[in-house]
Amino acid sequence: MSGRSGNKNPGLTLFLTGNTGLLALSAILFSLSFPSFINTSGFPLLSWISLFPAFIVTYRMSWKRAPFYGLFLGLISYAVFNYWLSSFHPLTIFIVPLLYAAYYLILFPFLKLSNTLFPRYSFVVNTVIWTGYEYLRTKGFLGYSYGVMGYTQYLFPPLVRLSSLTGVWGVSFLVIFPSAFLGYALKDVFTGTDTGNFKQMLKHSASAISRAFYSGKKAVLTYFVLMGLALVWGMASKTELKGLDTWKVSLIQQNIDPWQGGFETYKESLYRLKKLSTLAKEDNPEIIIWSETSFVPAIEWHSKYRTDPDVYGLVKELKDFLAGETIPYLVGNDEGRLITDENMQSRRVDYNAAIFYENGEVKDIYRKMHLVPFTEHFPYKKQLPWLYDLLEKSDTHFWEKGKEYTVFESGRVKFSTPICFEDTFGYISREFVRRGADVIVNITNDSWSGSVPAEVQHMMHAVFRAAENRRSVVRSTNGGITCIIDPNGRIISRIDPFEESWLTGLVPLYKGNWTIYTKAGDWFGAASVIISLMLIVLGGVLLLQKHLISGRD
């Protein structure tokens, strides 16, 4: 009787304390930690505990079911977290969740193995393994940085600045550890045995956490020391901006989706770009920056091959406008070229490009190198022709990959332009800075999403790119979020998403020494992978040795 009075819905509690319910809860907490339709800024504090239900399951699951539980968590997490991908391409909302279902299918057996090999300090090993997993999944053709736990802290500059030492991976390690510890501490509490009484469950939880703390207090205290040192580093490494030279830029957000296609869309986009740029000139900027593919028709191609009089007329209108400008312009454009392949056949190739104009003339071009898998680039046409054909029939526009890390020069300022998806990868901005860039200028078209959370999820990566390299980051976007981020990872000005406007601001020019991250790159992420493998091997050897000794006895 008393048990029922504590909980009016024991069935719900039983579900939430079952493995499937715990995984669903973890998926929801994970998604809400990032910007979402519930809160466009996200709930960063949730991220510190969001994975603990999943970690509980890794202790309770059988070896046989481990891959299936991992598959379930990956599928649900990314279907909810990246719901806006359905607006990007009809296939991506299926591809990304299925991809992460496959990743988690592999990850969960490793966590199960860690729990078996290190029964007392499994939460430490699990933190290292999860951090290493986050790093690995950003590599290669399928690399994808959305959902890395460290990015949830983008609004907390002292912790963001740890990335100048460790990259985002050090922040992820700190964020994941509490979930791993809670999962270890509560593994025997959320069993459904107290489904009739929440108070009893909370009491048992507090006792379990206390026992786990005293059992692993060396590891927990070490974590608190590392957290303290991280915050000290974040505060001590803050760059003093007072007295720095500045670069006055105007960023144009025309808020029209070029993916709608068609002559009228391109005409309206050019009209807005010219109108907003003319207004921005009154602020006397040193450069005007347009977004990714802000002008869609390939300028060079249509200038040479005038097959469409209407489109050529738009191109000429743009070139005439730029020819009358004394201010430099950066323009996002589809750069079409005619090349001759190894079979001596001529064909057109297209690059997603950033074109730098001075006095109406092209001074330099950057061509996007890290293309979006499946929707911008698919290198396995010969191996998987059926999938290539399916992608083409789904109205996929493939780009050619660029090969050069271009550093533009505009007066006293050197800058580089990762295009859209590229600023979600630390290695690209790092290499630009190593080659001399004083400012990172990200040009992006996210207007297709129609989703403010999608815009913020993208923008949060740029905060870390600034702090990692201690260089200002400028974002000029079609629909959001256009902003200026200082070298400390602090957003100093921005335009609201999906607003037709421009932003003129002073960009701090820090040209000091390289950070440890700029020098050493993703060493922390790579070390997490290596240490994970070493610990698994060591644990296996120790377990085998223990069995051999017990067998002799």
LOBAKOL-817211 format. One line per field, with one value per residue (C-alpha): chain; residue in one letter; x, z, y; residue number from 1. Coordinates in Angstrom, 1 decimal, always signed. Layout:
N
cadena: [A  ...] $
residuo: [A  ...] $
px: [X  ...] $
pz: [Z  ...] $
py: [Y  ...] $
num: [NUM  ...] $
end
This chain:
553
cadena: [A  A  A  A  A  A  A  A  A  A  A  A  A  A  A  A  A  A  A  A  A  A  A  A  A  A  A  A  A  A  A  A  A  A  A  A  A  A  A  A  A  A  A  A  A  A  A  A  A  A  A  A  A  A  A  A  A  A  A  A  A  A  A  A  A  A  A  A  A  A  A  A  A  A  A  A  A  A  A  A  A  A  A  A  A  A  A  A  A  A  A  A  A  A  A  A  A  A  A  A  A  A  A  A  A  A  A  A  A  A  A  A  A  A  A  A  A  A  A  A  A  A  A  A  A  A  A  A  A  A  A  A  A  A  A  A  A  A  A  A  A  A  A  A  A  A  A  A  A  A  A  A  A  A  A  A  A  A  A  A  A  A  A  A  A  A  A  A  A  A  A  A  A  A  A  A  A  A  A  A  A  A  A  A  A  A  A  A  A  A  A  A  A  A  A  A  A  A  A  A  A  A  A  A  A  A  A  A  A  A  A  A  A  A  A  A  A  A  A  A  A  A  A  A  A  A  A  A  A  A  A  A  A  A  A  A  A  A  A  A  A  A  A  A  A  A  A  A  A  A  A  A  A  A  A  A  A  A  A  A  A  A  A  A  A  A  A  A  A  A  A  A  A  A  A  A  A  A  A  A  A  A  A  A  A  A  A  A  A  A  A  A  A  A  A  A  A  A  A  A  A  A  A  A  A  A  A  A  A  A  A  A  A  A  A  A  A  A  A  A  A  A  A  A  A  A  A  A  A  A  A  A  A  A  A  A  A  A  A  A  A  A  A  A  A  A  A  A  A  A  A  A  A  A  A  A  A  A  A  A  A  A  A  A  A  A  A  A  A  A  A  A  A  A  A  A  A  A  A  A  A  A  A  A  A  A  A  A  A  A  A  A  A  A  A  A  A  A  A  A  A  A  A  A  A  A  A  A  A  A  A  A  A  A  A  A  A  A  A  A  A  A  A  A  A  A  A  A  A  A  A  A  A  A  A  A  A  A  A  A  A  A  A  A  A  A  A  A  A  A  A  A  A  A  A  A  A  A  A  A  A  A  A  A  A  A  A  A  A  A  A  A  A  A  A  A  A  A  A  A  A  A  A  A  A  A  A  A  A  A  A  A  A  A  A  A  A  A  A  A  A  A  A  A  A  A  A  A  A  A  A  A  A  A  A  A  A  A  A  A  A  A  A  A  A  A  A  A  A  A  A  A  A  A  A  A  A  A  A  A  A  A  A  A  A  A  A  A  A  A  A  A  A] $
residuo: [M  S  G  R  S  G  N  K  N  P  G  L  T  L  F  L  T  G  N  T  G  L  L  A  L  S  A  I  L  F  S  L  S  F  P  S  F  I  N  T  S  G  F  P  L  L  S  W  I  S  L  F  P  A  F  I  V  T  Y  R  M  S  W  K  R  A  P  F  Y  G  L  F  L  G  L  I  S  Y  A  V  F  N  Y  W  L  S  S  F  H  P  L  T  I  F  I  V  P  L  L  Y  A  A  Y  Y  L  I  L  F  P  F  L  K  L  S  N  T  L  F  P  R  Y  S  F  V  V  N  T  V  I  W  T  G  Y  E  Y  L  R  T  K  G  F  L  G  Y  S  Y  G  V  M  G  Y  T  Q  Y  L  F  P  P  L  V  R  L  S  S  L  T  G  V  W  G  V  S  F  L  V  I  F  P  S  A  F  L  G  Y  A  L  K  D  V  F  T  G  T  D  T  G  N  F  K  Q  M  L  K  H  S  A  S  A  I  S  R  A  F  Y  S  G  K  K  A  V  L  T  Y  F  V  L  M  G  L  A  L  V  W  G  M  A  S  K  T  E  L  K  G  L  D  T  W  K  V  S  L  I  Q  Q  N  I  D  P  W  Q  G  G  F  E  T  Y  K  E  S  L  Y  R  L  K  K  L  S  T  L  A  K  E  D  N  P  E  I  I  I  W  S  E  T  S  F  V  P  A  I  E  W  H  S  K  Y  R  T  D  P  D  V  Y  G  L  V  K  E  L  K  D  F  L  A  G  E  T  I  P  Y  L  V  G  N  D  E  G  R  L  I  T  D  E  N  M  Q  S  R  R  V  D  Y  N  A  A  I  F  Y  E  N  G  E  V  K  D  I  Y  R  K  M  H  L  V  P  F  T  E  H  F  P  Y  K  K  Q  L  P  W  L  Y  D  L  L  E  K  S  D  T  H  F  W  E  K  G  K  E  Y  T  V  F  E  S  G  R  V  K  F  S  T  P  I  C  F  E  D  T  F  G  Y  I  S  R  E  F  V  R  R  G  A  D  V  I  V  N  I  T  N  D  S  W  S  G  S  V  P  A  E  V  Q  H  M  M  H  A  V  F  R  A  A  E  N  R  R  S  V  V  R  S  T  N  G  G  I  T  C  I  I  D  P  N  G  R  I  I  S  R  I  D  P  F  E  E  S  W  L  T  G  L  V  P  L  Y  K  G  N  W  T  I  Y  T  K  A  G  D  W  F  G  A  A  S  V  I  I  S  L  M  L  I  V  L  G  G  V  L  L  L  Q  K  H  L  I  S  G  R  D] $
px: [+0.0  +2.7  +4.6  +1.7  +1.1  +4.6  +4.0  +0.7  +2.2  +4.4  +4.2  +5.9  +8.6  +9.2  +9.6  +12.0  +14.1  +14.2  +17.0  +14.9  +13.5  +16.9  +18.3  +15.3  +15.9  +19.6  +18.7  +16.3  +18.7  +21.5  +19.4  +18.2  +21.8  +22.2  +20.1  +16.7  +13.1  +12.6  +15.3  +17.3  +20.3  +20.2  +20.5  +24.3  +24.0  +22.1  +25.1  +27.0  +24.5  +22.8  +24.7  +24.4  +21.2  +23.1  +26.1  +23.8  +22.6  +26.2  +26.5  +23.1  +23.1  +24.2  +27.0  +24.4  +22.3  +25.0  +25.2  +21.4  +21.2  +23.9  +22.1  +18.9  +20.6  +22.4  +19.2  +17.0  +19.6  +20.4  +16.9  +15.8  +19.0  +19.3  +15.6  +16.2  +18.3  +15.1  +15.1  +18.7  +18.2  +15.6  +18.2  +20.2  +17.6  +17.9  +21.7  +22.9  +20.8  +21.6  +25.3  +25.3  +23.3  +26.2  +28.8  +27.0  +26.6  +30.4  +30.9  +28.6  +30.5  +33.7  +32.0  +30.8  +34.3  +35.6  +33.1  +34.2  +38.0  +37.9  +35.1  +36.4  +37.4  +35.3  +33.9  +37.3  +38.0  +34.6  +35.2  +38.4  +36.7  +33.8  +36.1  +38.2  +35.0  +33.9  +37.3  +37.3  +33.8  +35.0  +37.6  +37.5  +34.8  +32.0  +33.4  +30.6  +31.2  +27.7  +26.9  +30.4  +29.7  +32.2  +30.4  +27.5  +29.6  +29.9  +28.3  +30.9  +34.1  +36.5  +35.8  +35.8  +39.3  +40.6  +40.3  +43.4  +45.3  +43.3  +40.9  +37.3  +38.2  +39.5  +36.1  +34.3  +36.3  +35.3  +31.6  +31.4  +33.0  +30.1  +27.7  +30.2  +30.6  +26.8  +26.2  +28.7  +27.3  +23.7  +24.0  +22.3  +19.7  +17.6  +16.5  +12.7  +12.7  +11.5  +9.0  +6.3  +8.4  +10.4  +11.6  +13.0  +14.8  +16.3  +17.5  +19.1  +20.7  +22.2  +23.7  +25.0  +26.7  +28.3  +29.6  +30.9  +32.7  +34.5  +35.4  +36.8  +37.7  +41.2  +39.8  +36.9  +39.3  +41.7  +38.8  +37.9  +41.6  +41.6  +38.4  +39.9  +43.0  +40.9  +39.1  +42.3  +43.7  +40.6  +40.8  +44.6  +44.8  +42.2  +43.5  +43.6  +41.7  +42.3  +44.7  +44.5  +44.2  +40.7  +39.4  +36.1  +33.9  +30.3  +28.6  +25.6  +22.6  +20.2  +17.9  +16.8  +17.3  +19.2  +18.2  +14.8  +16.5  +15.4  +16.1  +13.7  +15.3  +18.8  +17.6  +16.0  +19.1  +21.3  +18.9  +19.1  +22.8  +23.3  +20.8  +22.2  +25.8  +25.0  +23.5  +26.5  +29.0  +27.7  +29.5  +32.8  +33.9  +37.2  +35.6  +32.1  +31.5  +28.7  +27.6  +28.2  +26.8  +25.2  +25.3  +24.6  +25.2  +28.8  +30.3  +33.3  +31.4  +28.6  +31.0  +32.8  +29.8  +26.8  +24.3  +21.6  +21.1  +19.0  +21.6  +24.4  +22.6  +22.6  +26.3  +27.0  +24.9  +27.0  +30.3  +29.3  +28.3  +31.6  +33.6  +32.2  +33.2  +36.4  +35.8  +37.0  +34.3  +34.2  +31.6  +30.4  +29.9  +29.6  +32.8  +32.2  +35.2  +35.6  +38.3  +39.7  +39.9  +42.3  +40.2  +40.5  +36.9  +35.8  +33.4  +32.3  +33.3  +32.0  +33.7  +32.0  +34.1  +34.9  +36.0  +37.9  +37.4  +39.3  +38.2  +36.0  +38.9  +39.3  +42.3  +42.2  +39.9  +39.4  +37.7  +36.0  +38.1  +36.0  +32.7  +29.6  +29.4  +26.7  +25.1  +28.2  +30.7  +30.6  +34.0  +32.7  +31.0  +32.9  +32.5  +28.8  +27.3  +23.7  +24.1  +25.7  +22.8  +20.3  +22.0  +22.0  +18.3  +17.7  +18.8  +22.2  +24.7  +28.2  +31.2  +34.8  +37.2  +39.6  +43.2  +44.7  +44.5  +44.1  +45.1  +43.7  +45.3  +43.3  +45.5  +47.1  +44.8  +45.3  +42.2  +41.0  +37.5  +36.3  +33.0  +30.0  +30.5  +34.3  +34.2  +32.9  +36.3  +39.2  +42.0  +40.9  +40.9  +44.1  +45.9  +44.7  +46.2  +49.4  +49.6  +49.3  +45.6  +44.9  +41.1  +38.9  +36.0  +33.3  +30.7  +27.6  +24.2  +22.0  +18.8  +17.6  +17.0  +14.3  +15.4  +16.9  +18.3  +20.1  +21.6  +22.9  +24.1  +26.3  +27.5  +28.6  +31.5  +32.9  +33.1  +35.6  +37.5  +38.2  +39.3  +41.4  +43.6  +43.2  +42.0  +38.8  +36.1  +33.7  +30.6  +28.7  +25.6  +22.6  +20.0  +21.9  +23.8  +25.9  +28.2  +31.7  +33.5  +36.6  +39.8  +38.5  +35.5  +33.0  +30.3  +30.6  +27.9  +25.3  +22.2  +19.1  +18.5  +16.3  +16.4  +17.3  +20.0  +23.7  +26.2  +29.1  +31.6  +35.2  +37.0  +39.9  +43.2  +45.2  +48.5  +50.3  +51.9  +50.2  +48.3  +49.3  +46.3  +47.5  +50.9  +49.9  +46.4  +44.0  +46.5  +44.1  +41.5  +44.2  +45.7  +42.2  +42.0  +45.5  +45.0  +41.7  +43.2  +46.2  +43.9  +41.7  +44.8  +46.2  +42.9  +42.7  +46.3  +45.6  +42.3  +44.0  +46.8  +44.3  +42.6  +45.9  +46.9  +43.5  +43.7  +47.0  +45.5] $
pz: [+0.0  +1.0  -2.2  -4.4  -2.6  -3.6  -7.3  -9.2  -12.4  -11.6  -15.3  -16.5  -13.8  -14.9  -18.5  -17.5  -15.4  -18.1  -20.6  -23.5  -21.4  -20.1  -23.6  -24.7  -21.8  -22.6  -26.2  -25.1  -22.6  -25.2  -27.8  -25.3  -24.3  -27.7  -29.3  -30.1  -30.8  -27.0  -26.4  -29.3  -27.0  -25.6  -22.0  -21.5  -17.9  -19.0  -21.1  -17.9  -17.0  -20.3  -21.0  -17.5  -18.4  -21.4  -19.2  -16.8  -19.6  -20.5  -17.1  -17.2  -20.8  -22.0  -24.5  -27.0  -26.7  -26.5  -30.2  -30.5  -27.5  -29.1  -32.4  -30.7  -28.9  -32.0  -34.1  -31.6  -30.5  -34.0  -35.4  -32.6  -32.4  -36.1  -37.0  -39.3  -41.7  -43.4  -45.0  -46.2  -48.4  -48.3  -47.7  -44.9  -42.2  -42.8  -43.5  -40.4  -37.7  -39.4  -39.5  -35.8  -35.1  -36.7  -34.7  -31.4  -32.3  -32.3  -29.3  -26.8  -26.8  -26.1  -23.1  -22.0  -22.2  -20.2  -17.5  -17.4  -17.4  -15.0  -12.5  -10.1  -12.5  -15.5  -15.4  -16.1  -18.9  -20.4  -20.4  -22.4  -24.8  -25.4  -26.0  -28.4  -30.2  -30.6  -32.2  -34.6  -35.9  -37.3  -39.5  -43.1  -45.7  -43.2  -40.7  -38.8  -35.9  -34.8  -31.4  -29.9  -26.3  -25.8  -28.1  -25.7  -23.6  -26.3  -24.0  -21.3  -22.5  -19.7  -20.5  -24.3  -24.0  -22.8  -26.4  -27.1  -25.3  -26.0  -28.8  -28.2  -27.0  -23.6  -23.0  -24.1  -21.6  -18.7  -19.8  -20.3  -17.0  -14.7  -16.8  -16.8  -13.0  -12.4  -14.7  -12.6  -9.3  -10.2  -12.1  -9.4  -8.4  -11.6  -11.7  -11.4  -8.0  -6.4  -9.1  -6.5  -4.6  -6.1  -2.7  -1.9  -5.3  -4.6  -1.2  -2.7  -5.4  -2.9  -1.0  -4.2  -5.3  -1.9  -2.0  -5.5  -4.6  -1.7  -3.8  -6.6  -4.7  -6.2  -9.7  -8.7  -6.9  -9.8  -12.0  -9.8  -9.9  -13.7  -13.8  -11.6  -13.7  -16.8  -15.5  -14.3  -17.8  -19.4  -17.3  -17.4  -21.2  -21.9  -24.6  -23.7  -26.6  -25.4  -27.7  -30.5  -34.1  -35.6  -39.0  -40.0  -41.9  -43.2  -43.4  -45.6  -44.7  -47.6  -46.2  -49.4  -50.1  -53.3  -53.2  -54.4  -57.8  -60.9  -62.5  -60.4  -57.1  -58.4  -59.5  -56.2  -54.3  -56.3  -55.8  -52.0  -52.0  -53.9  -51.8  -48.4  -49.6  -50.7  -47.2  -45.6  -47.5  -45.4  -42.4  -44.3  -44.0  -45.2  -46.8  -47.6  -47.3  -48.9  -47.9  -49.4  -53.0  -52.3  -56.1  -57.6  -61.4  -62.1  -62.9  -64.9  -66.7  -67.9  -68.8  -71.2  -72.4  -72.8  -73.4  -71.4  -72.2  -69.0  -66.7  -68.5  -68.0  -64.2  -64.3  -66.2  -63.7  -60.9  -62.6  -63.5  -59.9  -58.5  -61.1  -59.7  -56.1  -54.4  -51.4  -51.6  -51.8  -50.9  -52.9  -52.5  -55.9  -57.9  -59.9  -63.1  -65.3  -68.5  -68.1  -70.3  -68.5  -69.1  -72.0  -73.7  -73.1  -72.1  -69.2  -66.7  -63.1  -60.3  -57.2  -54.1  -54.1  -52.3  -54.8  -53.6  -55.7  -55.6  -57.9  -59.8  -60.6  -59.2  -56.9  -55.5  -55.1  -52.4  -53.4  -50.7  -49.8  -47.2  -48.9  -47.2  -47.7  -50.0  -50.8  -52.1  -52.7  -53.2  -54.3  -54.6  -58.0  -59.4  -56.2  -55.5  -58.8  -57.6  -54.7  -56.9  -59.3  -56.4  -55.1  -58.6  -59.0  -55.6  -57.1  -55.6  -56.8  -56.6  -56.3  -57.2  -54.2  -53.9  -53.1  -51.7  -48.3  -49.7  -47.6  -48.9  -48.4  -48.0  -47.0  -43.7  -43.0  -44.0  -43.8  -44.9  -45.7  -44.6  -46.4  -44.5  -43.2  -43.1  -40.0  -38.0  -38.3  -36.2  -38.5  -41.4  -39.5  -37.7  -41.0  -42.3  -39.2  -39.6  -43.2  -42.0  -41.6  -39.0  -39.2  -40.1  -42.3  -42.5  -45.3  -44.9  -46.4  -43.8  -44.9  -46.4  -42.8  -41.8  -38.3  -35.7  -33.7  -36.9  -37.3  -33.7  -33.8  -36.7  -35.2  -31.9  -33.8  -34.8  -31.2  -30.6  -33.9  -32.5  -29.1  -30.4  -32.5  -30.6  -33.8  -34.5  -36.5  -38.7  -40.1  -43.0  -43.6  -45.9  -43.1  -39.9  -37.8  -39.0  -36.2  -35.1  -32.5  -30.7  -30.1  -26.7  -28.1  -27.2  -29.6  -29.7  -32.2  -34.3  -36.5  -35.6  -37.9  -41.0  -40.9  -44.1  -42.8  -42.5  -39.7  -39.6  -36.8  -35.6  -35.7  -33.2  -34.9  -32.7  -34.4  -31.4  -30.9  -31.9  -29.3  -28.3  -30.4  -33.4  -33.0  -32.1  -33.4  -32.2  -30.0  -27.1  -29.3  -30.9  -27.4  -26.2  -29.0  -28.3  -24.5  -24.9  -27.0  -24.6  -21.6  -23.2  -24.1  -20.6  -19.0  -21.1  -20.1  -16.4  -16.6  -18.4  -15.8  -13.0  -14.5  -15.0  -11.4  -10.1  -12.2  -10.6  -7.2] $
py: [+0.0  +2.5  +1.7  +2.6  +5.8  +7.0  +6.6  +6.8  +5.3  +2.3  +1.2  +4.4  +4.0  +0.4  +1.6  +4.3  +2.0  -0.7  -0.8  +0.6  +3.4  +4.4  +4.5  +6.6  +8.9  +9.3  +10.1  +12.8  +14.3  +14.2  +16.0  +18.7  +19.4  +20.9  +23.7  +22.1  +23.0  +23.2  +25.7  +27.2  +27.8  +24.3  +23.2  +22.9  +21.7  +18.7  +17.5  +16.7  +13.9  +13.2  +9.9  +8.4  +6.3  +4.8  +4.0  +2.2  +0.0  -0.9  -2.6  -4.4  -5.6  -9.0  -9.4  -10.7  -7.6  -5.0  -4.3  -4.0  -1.5  +0.5  +0.5  +1.7  +4.6  +5.8  +5.7  +7.5  +10.1  +11.4  +11.1  +13.5  +15.6  +16.2  +16.2  +19.2  +17.2  +16.2  +19.7  +19.3  +16.2  +13.4  +10.8  +12.4  +12.0  +8.3  +8.1  +10.0  +8.1  +4.8  +5.7  +6.5  +3.3  +1.4  +3.4  +2.8  -0.8  -1.1  +1.2  -0.6  -3.9  -1.9  -0.3  -3.7  -5.0  -2.0  -2.8  -6.4  -5.7  -2.7  -3.3  -0.6  +2.1  +1.3  +4.9  +6.3  +3.9  +4.5  +8.3  +7.8  +5.3  +7.7  +10.6  +8.5  +7.5  +11.1  +11.9  +8.9  +9.6  +13.0  +11.4  +10.2  +10.4  +10.0  +12.4  +14.4  +16.7  +17.4  +15.8  +16.0  +16.6  +19.4  +21.7  +22.0  +24.3  +27.0  +29.6  +29.2  +30.9  +29.8  +26.1  +26.8  +28.2  +24.8  +23.9  +26.1  +23.3  +20.1  +21.0  +20.3  +16.8  +17.9  +19.7  +16.5  +14.4  +16.7  +16.7  +12.9  +11.9  +12.8  +10.7  +7.8  +8.0  +8.2  +5.3  +3.3  +4.4  +3.8  +0.6  -1.4  +1.2  +1.7  -1.9  -1.5  -3.1  +0.2  +1.2  +2.0  +4.6  +7.4  +8.5  +5.1  +5.1  +8.5  +7.4  +4.3  +6.5  +8.8  +5.9  +4.3  +7.5  +7.9  +4.3  +4.8  +8.0  +6.4  +3.4  +5.4  +8.6  +8.9  +9.0  +11.4  +13.7  +13.7  +14.7  +17.7  +18.7  +18.5  +20.5  +23.2  +23.3  +23.6  +26.6  +28.2  +27.7  +29.1  +32.2  +32.6  +32.1  +34.8  +37.2  +40.8  +42.6  +46.1  +47.9  +45.3  +46.5  +45.8  +45.0  +46.6  +44.2  +44.2  +40.8  +40.5  +38.2  +38.4  +35.6  +34.0  +30.3  +29.7  +26.0  +27.1  +27.5  +29.3  +32.6  +34.6  +33.4  +34.2  +37.6  +38.4  +37.2  +39.6  +42.4  +41.9  +41.5  +44.8  +46.6  +45.5  +46.0  +49.6  +50.3  +48.6  +50.9  +53.8  +52.2  +52.5  +48.8  +47.6  +44.5  +43.3  +39.6  +37.6  +34.1  +30.7  +30.4  +33.9  +34.2  +30.8  +31.1  +30.3  +33.7  +32.5  +29.8  +32.0  +34.7  +32.3  +30.2  +32.4  +29.6  +31.3  +35.0  +35.6  +34.1  +35.8  +39.1  +38.5  +37.6  +40.8  +42.8  +41.4  +42.0  +45.6  +46.2  +44.9  +46.8  +50.0  +49.1  +50.3  +48.1  +44.5  +41.8  +38.2  +36.3  +32.7  +31.2  +27.9  +28.0  +26.0  +24.9  +22.9  +20.3  +17.5  +14.1  +11.3  +10.0  +13.4  +14.0  +17.5  +17.9  +20.5  +20.4  +22.6  +23.9  +25.4  +28.5  +31.8  +34.4  +37.5  +40.6  +43.9  +46.7  +44.3  +41.9  +38.4  +38.5  +34.9  +31.9  +29.3  +26.0  +23.9  +20.8  +18.9  +18.2  +16.9  +13.1  +11.8  +15.2  +17.0  +14.3  +10.5  +9.0  +5.4  +5.6  +2.5  +0.5  +1.4  +2.5  +1.8  +4.2  +6.8  +6.6  +6.8  +9.9  +11.5  +10.7  +12.4  +15.7  +15.6  +18.3  +16.9  +19.3  +18.8  +18.8  +21.8  +21.1  +24.4  +26.1  +29.6  +32.6  +35.8  +39.2  +42.3  +45.2  +44.5  +41.5  +37.9  +35.7  +32.3  +31.0  +27.5  +27.1  +26.0  +22.4  +22.9  +25.0  +22.1  +20.4  +21.8  +20.7  +22.9  +26.2  +25.2  +24.6  +28.0  +29.7  +27.8  +29.1  +32.7  +33.5  +36.3  +35.8  +32.8  +33.8  +31.2  +31.6  +29.5  +28.8  +27.1  +28.8  +25.5  +24.2  +26.7  +25.8  +28.1  +25.2  +24.0  +27.4  +27.5  +23.9  +25.0  +28.2  +26.7  +25.0  +28.4  +29.4  +26.6  +27.4  +30.8  +29.7  +26.7  +29.0  +32.3  +34.0  +35.9  +34.1  +35.9  +34.1  +35.5  +33.4  +33.4  +32.9  +32.6  +32.9  +35.8  +36.9  +38.0  +35.9  +37.2  +35.1  +34.2  +32.3  +35.0  +36.1  +39.9  +40.7  +38.9  +39.1  +37.1  +34.1  +34.4  +38.2  +40.2  +42.5  +43.3  +43.4  +45.9  +45.3  +45.5  +42.2  +42.0  +41.2  +39.0  +37.9  +36.5  +33.1  +29.9  +28.0  +24.5  +23.2  +25.1  +23.6  +20.0  +19.6  +17.0  +15.3  +14.8  +13.0  +10.8  +10.0  +9.0  +6.4  +5.1  +5.0  +3.2  +0.5  +0.1  -0.1  -2.8  -4.8  -4.3  -5.3  -8.4  -9.4  -8.9  -10.8  -13.7  -13.6  -13.7  -16.8  -18.6  -18.0  -19.1  -22.2  -23.1  -22.7] $
num: [1  2  3  4  5  6  7  8  9  10  11  12  13  14  15  16  17  18  19  20  21  22  23  24  25  26  27  28  29  30  31  32  33  34  35  36  37  38  39  40  41  42  43  44  45  46  47  48  49  50  51  52  53  54  55  56  57  58  59  60  61  62  63  64  65  66  67  68  69  70  71  72  73  74  75  76  77  78  79  80  81  82  83  84  85  86  87  88  89  90  91  92  93  94  95  96  97  98  99  100  101  102  103  104  105  106  107  108  109  110  111  112  113  114  115  116  117  118  119  120  121  122  123  124  125  126  127  128  129  130  131  132  133  134  135  136  137  138  139  140  141  142  143  144  145  146  147  148  149  150  151  152  153  154  155  156  157  158  159  160  161  162  163  164  165  166  167  168  169  170  171  172  173  174  175  176  177  178  179  180  181  182  183  184  185  186  187  188  189  190  191  192  193  194  195  196  197  198  199  200  201  202  203  204  205  206  207  208  209  210  211  212  213  214  215  216  217  218  219  220  221  222  223  224  225  226  227  228  229  230  231  232  233  234  235  236  237  238  239  240  241  242  243  244  245  246  247  248  249  250  251  252  253  254  255  256  257  258  259  260  261  262  263  264  265  266  267  268  269  270  271  272  273  274  275  276  277  278  279  280  281  282  283  284  285  286  287  288  289  290  291  292  293  294  295  296  297  298  299  300  301  302  303  304  305  306  307  308  309  310  311  312  313  314  315  316  317  318  319  320  321  322  323  324  325  326  327  328  329  330  331  332  333  334  335  336  337  338  339  340  341  342  343  344  345  346  347  348  349  350  351  352  353  354  355  356  357  358  359  360  361  362  363  364  365  366  367  368  369  370  371  372  373  374  375  376  377  378  379  380  381  382  383  384  385  386  387  388  389  390  391  392  393  394  395  396  397  398  399  400  401  402  403  404  405  406  407  408  409  410  411  412  413  414  415  416  417  418  419  420  421  422  423  424  425  426  427  428  429  430  431  432  433  434  435  436  437  438  439  440  441  442  443  444  445  446  447  448  449  450  451  452  453  454  455  456  457  458  459  460  461  462  463  464  465  466  467  468  469  470  471  472  473  474  475  476  477  478  479  480  481  482  483  484  485  486  487  488  489  490  491  492  493  494  495  496  497  498  499  500  501  502  503  504  505  506  507  508  509  510  511  512  513  514  515  516  517  518  519  520  521  522  523  524  525  526  527  528  529  530  531  532  533  534  535  536  537  538  539  540  541  542  543  544  545  546  547  548  549  550  551  552  553] $
end
